[in-house]
Amino acid sequence: MEDKLKKVQSIISGLDRVLIEETFVVDQDLNAVGKVKVIYNEIGDALSFAVKVLPEYPLKRLNAEAITFYNKELIKYGHVMGDGSICIHTAHSFDVKKKLEIDFSSLKRWIQRYFVNKEHDDHYEHIIMQPVKYKDEHHSFIFTDTEHTFQYGDFGFFDFAQIHSGLFYDTKINNRIILNFKDKYSKIIASSKWSSTYANLPSANTQFGVYVFMEKPPAVQTRFIINNWKDLQGKVPAGFFTFLHGLERNNQKAIGAPIPLIIGYKISETEIHWQAAMLEFGRFPIGHEKINQMWGGFFIDQKIDWMMTRNSSYEYFFGRGKFTDEIANAKILIIGTGAIGSMVATTLVRGGCKNIHVIDHDVKEPENVCRSEYAFSNGITNKVDELKEILTSISPFVEVQIMDNQFFHVHTKVFNRPQNLKGLEKALDNYDLIFDCSTDNDLMHILSQLSLRQLVTLSITNNAKALVCGTESSHYSWVMNQYENVLQNDIEDVYNPTGCWSPTFKASYNDIAVLVQYALKNINVKMRHGKALRNFVLQTNENDAFSIKLEEF
């Protein structure tokens, strides 16, 4: 370590406009610690920084840089943490000299941008806070948008429901979603925009908390959260203290029980954030005093136990990427939820789709799990029922409906005369996009005769050598021609399970998924650019390396 220490100090001393103010030493944790001055203009003005270099340097410690620069006098500037550390993210290098040059260059850029030029980032930075445990467990409150416009001084109750508990690193975390907001008389004034699956969770799973809305964030120096209740004095309406006092007085039997308080504030003209703290009946952090013959409330000198909150609005949930709005906002029907259909369904939901209907007459067996989206833990069950559970576990915004599994059998196998098909066409006219993943040629023949908004038929040849996608009207003949006259489709080399079951095509989850995802990508791109979908085939080649060729017709 001594050799590394000397090397670090030697390199730093040779950097341009950097002076060593205090010699580097090794502390009890084997960190190299010292102090430097960084000159930032031509007349020699400089800023001092304590420097800590971790033993891992130049590598990272987990996901964090292994070098830190500190100056607590700079916390009023952008990208400085509460302990005075400068927030920098720099390029990777295995070479100590090169890495130190990169890191100090990043520090110099921070000085120029935020100290000298006093820049402010356009995007909102949440106030800096460290969640604490309550009774040795973490608690999170997840919220989403409502239609209500909150105003300064609003307060009342909110309902929340427990979802799955988990681990936050090495500590249990209790995860809750906020369901609605009520006024002080317990009348609902706003419901959260969750899907019906979450909005209608059983009442036995529901509890209540209290909220208050402030105009500005509960922060000091605009970025650091207030950590003492008395520092919130004057930021909430006087009536809120009377409300809390009455709540505590009317719940004497609940003494010692926790109750969350969420504090709301604007982070833009249209967006608000909620920050949660945990209270305890019998120990509310409030007092009352008589001033000018009037009783008034106040916050006492007591530490705030801040909990975690997360904004899970639709825009945040899918902010990192979703399908084009033409797909995400469409009313979608998926026919057949086997390997292909289940992958289509999960992909669409992860892509932001909000309205999906599914239909399949089949039951999921254990052997279906290896190449579809189902789980062994659910045992033998209807495919559509398990798929609905999976889809709603992925997104809190998707509405999933299960169609009667006899619908298409009746309307295509029994009543399939021209006069009957008009009724079927009318019933399907509600859907903007229909994915037929059933591999049922009879059904494809009937559907191709209808005038639908957009029908997409997906099927895969044996061993997943090719995927065939019919998208144009009357594509039945084209699809059949691909299988019968164009593509190689070895129908002898199939999987024959024990017993008198129907043989199925061979292909792994990976084989199917790569083709399904490629097909959906092509459909998404075409629709994003406003182009009509055309029939296409994806053909694979594994001679030298794996490749996919897309051919449109």
C-alpha positions in Angstrom: 0.0 0.0 0.0 2.9 2.3 0.7 4.1 1.9 -2.9 0.7 2.8 -4.2 0.5 5.8 -1.9 3.8 7.2 -3.2 2.6 6.6 -6.7 -0.7 8.3 -6.2 1.0 11.3 -4.5 3.7 11.6 -7.2 1.1 11.5 -10.0 -1.2 14.1 -8.3 1.8 16.4 -7.7 2.5 16.4 -11.4 -1.0 17.3 -12.5 -1.6 20.7 -14.1 -3.0 23.4 -11.7 -3.1 20.9 -8.8 -1.1 21.5 -5.6 -0.8 19.1 -2.7 -1.8 21.0 0.4 -1.6 18.1 2.9 0.6 15.1 2.3 -1.2 11.8 1.6 -1.2 9.1 4.3 -2.9 5.7 4.7 -5.8 5.7 7.2 -7.0 2.7 9.3 -9.2 1.6 6.4 -6.3 1.5 4.0 -7.5 4.6 2.1 -5.1 7.1 0.9 -6.2 10.5 2.3 -4.8 13.9 1.7 -5.7 17.5 0.7 -5.2 19.3 -2.6 -5.7 22.8 -4.1 -7.1 23.2 -7.6 -6.3 26.4 -9.3 -9.3 27.5 -11.5 -8.3 30.8 -13.1 -5.4 32.8 -14.4 -4.8 34.9 -11.3 -4.3 31.8 -9.2 -7.6 31.5 -7.3 -8.0 28.0 -5.9 -10.4 25.6 -4.1 -9.3 23.1 -1.5 -10.5 19.5 -1.5 -9.9 16.7 0.9 -9.3 13.6 -1.2 -9.9 10.0 -0.3 -8.6 7.2 -2.6 -10.0 3.7 -1.8 -7.8 0.6 -2.0 -9.7 -0.6 -5.1 -8.5 2.4 -7.1 -8.4 2.8 -10.1 -11.2 0.2 -10.2 -14.7 1.0 -8.8 -16.2 0.0 -5.4 -19.4 -1.7 -6.5 -20.9 1.0 -8.8 -19.2 4.0 -7.2 -16.0 5.8 -8.1 -13.1 4.8 -5.7 -11.9 8.4 -5.4 -13.8 11.2 -3.6 -13.3 15.0 -3.4 -14.8 16.8 -0.3 -15.4 20.5 0.5 -18.4 21.1 2.8 -18.3 24.9 2.0 -19.5 24.0 -1.5 -22.8 22.3 -0.7 -24.8 25.2 -2.0 -23.6 24.4 -5.5 -24.9 21.8 -7.9 -24.0 18.1 -7.6 -22.5 18.3 -4.1 -23.7 15.8 -1.6 -24.6 16.5 2.1 -21.1 15.4 3.3 -19.5 17.9 0.9 -18.5 15.2 -1.7 -18.5 16.3 -5.3 -20.6 14.1 -7.5 -18.6 13.0 -10.5 -18.9 10.1 -13.0 -15.8 9.5 -15.0 -14.4 7.1 -17.7 -12.9 3.7 -16.9 -9.2 3.0 -16.9 -7.0 0.3 -15.4 -4.0 2.6 -15.4 -3.6 4.7 -12.2 -2.0 7.6 -13.9 -4.5 7.9 -16.6 -7.4 7.4 -14.2 -6.2 10.2 -11.9 -5.9 12.5 -14.9 -9.4 11.6 -15.9 -10.8 12.1 -12.4 -9.1 15.5 -11.8 -10.2 16.7 -15.2 -13.8 15.9 -14.2 -13.3 17.8 -10.9 -12.0 20.8 -12.9 -15.0 20.7 -15.2 -17.3 20.6 -12.1 -15.5 23.7 -10.8 -15.9 25.6 -14.0 -19.5 24.7 -14.6 -21.0 24.8 -11.1 -18.7 27.0 -9.0 -17.4 29.5 -11.6 -20.4 29.7 -14.0 -23.0 28.8 -11.3 -24.9 26.6 -13.8 -28.3 25.1 -12.9 -29.4 21.9 -14.7 -32.7 22.0 -16.6 -33.9 18.7 -15.3 -35.2 18.4 -11.7 -32.9 16.9 -9.1 -34.7 15.3 -6.2 -33.8 16.6 -2.7 -31.1 14.5 -1.1 -32.2 12.3 1.7 -31.2 9.0 3.4 -34.1 6.7 4.3 -34.0 5.2 7.7 -35.4 2.0 9.2 -38.5 1.9 11.3 -38.3 -0.9 13.8 -35.4 -2.5 11.9 -37.3 -2.6 8.6 -37.5 -0.3 5.6 -40.8 1.0 4.2 -41.5 2.3 0.7 -44.5 4.2 -0.6 -45.0 4.1 -4.4 -47.3 6.7 -5.9 -48.6 7.6 -9.4 -50.6 10.4 -11.0 -54.1 11.5 -10.1 -56.6 13.9 -11.8 -56.6 16.1 -8.7 -54.8 19.5 -8.4 -53.4 19.8 -4.9 -53.1 23.3 -3.4 -50.9 24.6 -0.6 -52.5 23.7 2.8 -54.5 20.7 1.6 -54.4 17.9 4.1 -56.3 14.7 5.0 -56.0 11.0 4.7 -54.8 8.6 2.1 -55.3 4.8 1.6 -52.4 2.5 0.8 -52.0 -1.2 0.2 -49.2 -3.6 0.9 -47.7 -5.3 -2.1 -44.8 -7.7 -2.0 -42.2 -7.4 0.7 -38.6 -7.9 -0.2 -35.0 -7.1 0.7 -33.4 -3.7 0.4 -29.8 -4.9 0.4 -29.7 -6.8 3.7 -32.9 -5.4 5.3 -36.5 -6.4 4.9 -38.5 -3.7 3.0 -42.3 -3.4 3.1 -43.6 -2.0 -0.2 -46.9 -0.1 -0.4 -48.8 1.6 -3.1 -50.9 4.8 -2.6 -54.5 4.1 -3.7 -56.3 7.4 -3.1 -56.5 10.7 -1.3 -59.3 11.8 1.0 -60.1 15.1 2.7 -60.1 15.5 6.4 -63.7 14.2 6.5 -62.5 10.9 4.8 -64.2 11.7 1.5 -62.2 10.5 -1.5 -61.0 13.5 -3.6 -58.5 11.7 -5.9 -57.9 8.2 -7.0 -54.5 7.0 -8.2 -54.3 6.0 -11.9 -53.4 2.3 -11.3 -55.0 -0.5 -13.3 -58.1 -2.1 -11.8 -55.9 -5.0 -10.5 -54.2 -2.6 -8.1 -56.9 -0.1 -7.6 -59.2 -2.8 -6.3 -56.9 -4.7 -4.0 -58.8 -6.3 -1.1 -59.8 -4.0 1.7 -58.2 -6.3 4.2 -54.9 -5.3 2.6 -55.6 -1.6 2.9 -54.5 0.8 5.6 -54.6 4.6 6.0 -52.1 7.4 6.5 -52.2 11.2 6.5 -50.9 13.8 4.0 -50.2 17.5 3.8 -49.4 19.5 0.8 -46.7 22.2 0.9 -45.9 24.7 -1.8 -42.1 24.1 -1.7 -39.9 21.0 -1.0 -39.0 20.3 2.7 -35.4 21.2 2.1 -32.6 23.4 3.1 -30.3 25.0 0.5 -32.9 23.7 -2.0 -31.3 20.2 -2.2 -31.0 18.7 1.3 -34.0 17.4 3.1 -35.0 18.8 6.5 -34.2 16.3 9.2 -36.0 17.9 12.3 -39.7 18.5 12.7 -39.2 21.9 14.2 -37.6 23.1 10.9 -41.0 22.4 9.2 -42.7 25.1 11.3 -44.5 27.6 9.2 -44.5 25.4 6.1 -47.9 23.7 6.9 -51.3 25.3 7.7 -52.3 25.9 11.3 -55.3 23.6 10.9 -53.0 20.6 10.3 -51.9 20.6 13.9 -55.5 20.5 15.1 -56.1 17.7 12.6 -53.2 15.6 13.9 -54.1 16.3 17.6 -57.7 15.1 17.0 -56.5 12.0 15.1 -54.2 11.0 18.0 -56.9 11.8 20.6 -59.4 9.6 18.7 -57.1 6.6 18.4 -56.0 6.0 22.0 -56.2 2.3 21.5 -53.6 2.6 18.7 -50.8 4.0 20.9 -47.5 2.6 19.7 -48.8 1.8 16.2 -47.1 3.4 13.2 -48.9 5.7 10.7 -47.2 7.2 7.7 -47.3 10.9 6.8 -46.7 11.9 3.2 -45.7 15.5 2.4 -46.4 16.7 -1.1 -44.8 19.5 -3.0 -44.4 20.8 -6.6 -41.3 19.9 -8.6 -42.7 21.6 -11.8 -45.8 23.5 -12.9 -47.6 20.2 -13.5 -45.8 17.6 -11.4 -45.7 16.9 -7.7 -43.7 14.6 -5.5 -44.5 12.9 -2.2 -42.1 12.3 0.6 -42.9 9.9 3.4 -42.1 10.0 7.1 -43.2 7.6 9.8 -45.2 8.8 12.8 -46.3 6.8 15.8 -49.6 7.1 17.7 -48.9 8.6 21.2 -45.7 10.2 19.9 -46.8 12.7 17.3 -44.1 15.4 17.0 -46.5 18.2 17.8 -47.2 20.5 20.8 -49.7 23.2 21.6 -49.4 26.6 23.2 -51.6 29.6 24.0 -50.7 32.8 22.3 -52.9 35.9 22.6 -55.7 33.9 24.1 -55.6 31.5 21.2 -54.3 27.9 21.1 -51.9 27.0 18.3 -49.9 24.0 17.3 -46.2 23.6 16.5 -43.7 21.0 15.7 -41.3 19.9 18.4 -37.6 19.4 18.3 -37.5 15.8 17.1 -35.7 13.9 14.3 -37.7 13.0 11.3 -37.7 9.3 10.3 -37.9 9.6 6.5 -39.1 6.6 4.5 -38.6 5.8 0.8 -41.0 7.0 -1.9 -41.0 6.4 -5.6 -42.9 8.0 -8.4 -44.4 5.3 -10.6 -46.5 7.3 -13.0 -46.9 5.9 -16.5 -44.4 8.4 -17.9 -41.7 7.5 -15.3 -42.5 3.7 -15.5 -41.9 3.6 -19.3 -39.6 6.6 -19.5 -36.6 4.5 -20.5 -38.4 3.2 -23.6 -41.7 1.9 -24.9 -43.5 1.0 -28.1 -44.8 3.7 -30.4 -48.1 5.3 -29.2 -49.8 3.6 -32.2 -49.2 0.3 -30.4 -49.0 1.4 -26.7 -52.4 3.1 -26.9 -54.1 0.5 -29.0 -56.8 -1.9 -27.9 -55.1 -5.3 -28.6 -56.4 -8.8 -28.9 -53.9 -11.8 -28.6 -55.3 -15.1 -29.9 -53.4 -18.1 -28.7 -51.1 -17.7 -25.6 -48.6 -20.5 -26.1 -44.9 -19.9 -26.7 -45.4 -17.1 -29.3 -48.5 -15.5 -27.9 -47.2 -15.4 -24.3 -44.0 -13.7 -25.5 -45.9 -11.2 -27.6 -48.1 -10.4 -24.6 -45.2 -9.8 -22.1 -43.3 -7.8 -24.7 -46.3 -5.5 -25.4 -46.9 -4.9 -21.7 -43.3 -4.1 -21.1 -43.6 -1.8 -24.0 -46.3 0.3 -22.4 -49.5 -1.3 -23.8 -52.4 -0.6 -21.5 -55.4 -2.5 -23.0 -54.9 -6.2 -23.8 -57.5 -9.0 -24.3 -56.3 -12.6 -24.5 -58.0 -15.9 -25.5 -56.9 -19.5 -25.5 -58.7 -22.7 -24.7 -55.6 -24.6 -23.6 -54.2 -25.4 -20.1 -50.6 -24.8 -19.2 -48.7 -28.0 -18.5 -45.2 -28.3 -16.9 -43.6 -28.9 -20.2 -44.9 -25.6 -21.5 -42.6 -23.7 -19.1 -39.3 -24.2 -20.9 -40.2 -22.1 -24.0 -42.9 -19.7 -22.9 -43.5 -17.0 -20.3 -45.1 -19.3 -17.7 -43.8 -20.4 -14.4 -43.5 -23.9 -12.9 -44.6 -22.6 -9.5 -48.2 -22.0 -10.7 -48.6 -25.7 -11.5 -51.3 -26.8 -14.0 -53.7 -24.0 -14.8 -55.4 -22.2 -17.6 -52.9 -20.4 -19.7 -54.9 -17.2 -19.9 -55.4 -17.0 -16.1 -51.7 -17.4 -15.4 -50.8 -15.0 -18.2 -53.1 -12.3 -16.8 -51.4 -12.6 -13.5 -48.0 -12.4 -15.1 -49.0 -9.3 -17.2 -50.5 -7.4 -14.2 -47.4 -8.2 -12.1 -45.3 -6.6 -14.8 -47.2 -3.3 -15.2 -49.6 -1.5 -12.8 -51.2 0.2 -15.8 -52.4 -2.6 -18.0 -56.0 -3.8 -18.1 -56.1 -7.5 -19.1 -59.4 -9.1 -20.1 -59.9 -12.8 -20.8 -62.3 -13.7 -23.6 -64.6 -16.7 -23.6 -62.4 -19.5 -24.9 -65.3 -20.8 -27.1 -65.7 -17.5 -28.9 -63.7 -18.3 -32.0 -64.7 -21.9 -32.1 -68.3 -21.0 -32.3 -67.8 -18.0 -34.7 -65.4 -19.7 -37.1 -65.9 -23.5 -36.8 -69.6 -23.7 -36.4 -71.2 -20.4 -37.7 -68.8 -19.6 -40.6 -71.1 -18.7 -43.4 -70.9 -15.3 -45.0 -73.9 -14.0 -43.1 -72.4 -15.1 -39.8 -69.0 -13.5 -40.5 -70.5 -10.0 -40.5 -71.3 -10.5 -36.8 -67.8 -11.7 -36.1 -66.3 -8.8 -38.0 -68.5 -6.3 -36.0 -67.3 -7.9 -32.7 -63.7 -7.6 -33.7 -64.0 -4.1 -35.0 -63.4 -2.8 -31.4 -59.7 -3.9 -31.6 -57.1 -1.7 -33.2 -54.6 -4.5 -33.4 -55.1 -8.3 -33.4 -52.2 -10.8 -33.0 -53.2 -14.3 -34.2 -50.6 -16.6 -32.5 -52.8 -19.6 -32.5 -51.2 -21.4 -35.5 -54.8 -22.5 -36.3 -55.0 -22.5 -40.1 -58.8 -22.8 -40.0 -59.0 -19.6 -37.9 -56.5 -17.8 -40.1 -58.6 -18.7 -43.2 -61.7 -17.2 -41.6 -60.0 -14.1 -40.2 -58.4 -13.3 -43.5 -61.9 -12.9 -45.0 -62.8 -10.1 -42.6 -62.2 -6.4 -42.9 -60.2 -5.7 -39.7 -58.2 -2.7 -38.6 -54.9 -4.6 -38.4 -54.5 -8.3 -38.2 -51.0 -9.8 -37.6 -50.5 -13.6 -37.9 -47.3 -15.0 -36.4 -46.1 -18.6 -36.8 -42.7 -20.4 -36.7 -41.4 -23.3 -38.7 -40.1 -26.4 -37.1 -36.7 -25.9 -35.3 -37.4 -22.1 -35.5 -35.7 -21.8 -38.9 -38.1 -19.1 -39.9 -40.9 -16.9 -38.7 -43.8 -16.1 -41.0 -45.7 -12.9 -40.4 -48.9 -12.1 -42.4 -50.1 -8.6 -42.0 -51.9 -7.7 -45.3 -55.6 -8.4 -45.9 -56.4 -11.9 -47.1 -52.9 -13.1 -46.2 -54.1 -16.7 -45.7 -53.0 -17.9 -49.1 -49.6 -16.2 -48.8 -48.9 -17.8 -45.5 -49.9 -21.2 -46.6 -47.7 -20.9 -49.7 -44.7 -20.1 -47.6 -45.1 -23.3 -45.6 -46.1 -25.5 -48.5 -43.9 -24.3 -51.3 -41.2 -21.9 -50.2 -39.8 -22.5 -46.7 -38.1 -25.7 -45.5 -40.3 -27.1 -42.7 -39.4 -30.6 -41.7 -42.6 -31.9 -40.2 -41.1 -35.3 -39.4 -38.5 -34.1 -36.9 -40.9 -33.0 -34.2 -41.2 -33.6 -30.5 -43.4 -36.6 -29.7 -44.2 -36.7 -26.0 -45.1 -39.9 -24.2 -48.7 -41.0 -24.7 -51.2 -40.1 -27.3 -50.5 -36.3 -27.4 -50.2 -34.1 -30.4 -46.6 -33.7 -31.6 -45.2 -30.2 -31.4 -42.4 -28.3 -33.2 -38.9 -28.2 -31.8 -37.4 -25.0 -30.6 -36.0 -23.5 -27.5 -37.1 -20.3 -25.7 -34.1 -18.5 -27.1 -34.9 -19.8 -30.7 -38.5 -18.5 -30.5 -37.8 -15.3 -28.5 -35.2 -14.0 -30.9 -37.6 -14.3 -33.9 -40.6 -12.9 -32.0 -38.7 -9.9 -30.8 -37.2 -9.2 -34.2 -40.7 -9.4 -35.7 -42.2 -7.0 -33.1 -39.3 -4.6 -33.6 -40.1 -4.5 -37.3 -43.8 -3.9 -36.7 -43.0 -1.2 -34.2 -40.6 0.6 -36.5 -43.1 0.5 -39.4 -46.0 1.8 -37.4 -43.8 4.5 -35.8 -43.0 5.8 -39.2 -46.7 5.6 -40.3 -46.0 2.9 -42.9 -48.4 0.2 -43.8 -47.4 -3.3 -42.6 -46.4 -5.8 -45.3 -46.2 -9.6 -45.1 -42.6 -10.6 -44.2 -40.5 -13.6 -43.4 -37.6 -13.9 -41.0 -35.1 -16.6 -42.1 -32.2 -17.7 -39.9 -28.8 -18.9 -40.9 -26.5 -20.9 -38.6 -23.7 -21.9 -41.1 -20.9 -19.8 -39.7 -22.6 -17.5 -37.2 -26.2 -16.9 -36.4 -28.0 -14.3 -38.6 -31.5 -13.2 -39.4 -32.7 -12.0 -42.8 -35.9 -10.1 -43.2 -37.7 -10.2 -46.5 -40.9 -8.3 -47.1 -43.4 -9.2 -49.8 
